[in-house]
Amino acid sequence: MTTASETLSGKTHRDENFPVASWLMSARHRGPILAFYRFVRAADDVADHSTLSPDQKLAMLDGLGDALCGRGPRDPEAEPLRHALCDRGLSPGHALDLLNAFRLDVRKNRCASWAELMDYCRLSAMPVGRFVLDVHNEDKAIWPASDALCAALQVINHLQDCAADYRRLDRVYLPQDILAAHGASIEMLGAARAPPALRLAIAEIARRAFELTERGAALIPQIANVRLALEVAAIQNLARRLARDLERCDPLSEPVHLDKRGFALIGGVGVFRGLASRLARAVRTPPKVRA
């Protein structure tokens, strides 16, 4: 295998747990975001491939980065994003940060602490939100709230997939210090049902993810683009619900996901709340008087 295209899993943005460039977003901005998703999806599939060696994976990730920056042979998974970045005058930095996260996935399969997990999220999750904000020309001052929400989404995904990641890839993102504090072990992830100690550890991690979603709520009123704000409001409400579900449920024995109806309902409630809060804010804010 020589290119990332040959490792693709077939997963698309429609298969994700959270909206990716949904109809709420302006069509003008969906293209660059979907190009970013395509690039990241290809890199993720390389890192998770079951038969490639670590050296092969790292070489393919390097090839994706070189193609994105125009330094090597063109890659069909990188070309759409390279053109989108050129058209918008945007840096490839966010995408390159994500490549570094996938390199970590190849080299490392355990997480020692919550702080280490957040360091990983700075490469694997936060650049996604920052890229979306940059596409919309939003103020970089709102990055911290975006970072919190994106980290929450990443942790929720890790919890949802914790059993599959362990069984299929021997990769564990759950912080070992939190597992140990509850008397849980990594090997428990191989059980059909989570033992009580593991359930307690998962619940604590889910609570921390919920706290991150609450910090991320501050992002919604700060976003200038109304359509993007509503998309983020939907995502934030979905994240809140999933984090609460993961506190109560066992992701080893039951899928902690929302079906299409629940996805639409919870996301729709978030959109409604986001719209209502923006309308209320507009009513409270007096118009500027021109001199």
Protein Blocks (a to p, Z undefined) as FASTA:
>chain_A
ZZfklmcgoiafklpmbdehiakbcfklmmmmmmmmmmmmmmmmmmmpckbcfklmmmmm
mmmmmmmnopaccdfklmmmmmmmmmnopafklmmmmmmmmmmmmmpccdfbfklmmmmm
mmmmmmmmmmmmmmnopafklmmmmmmmmmmmmmmmmmmmmmmmmmmnopafbdfklmmm
nopafklmmpmbdcfklmmmmmmmmmmmmmmmmmmmmmmmmpmblmlmmmmmmmmmmmmm
mmmmmmmmcfkloccdddfklmmmmmmmmmmmmmmmmmmmmmmpccdddZZ
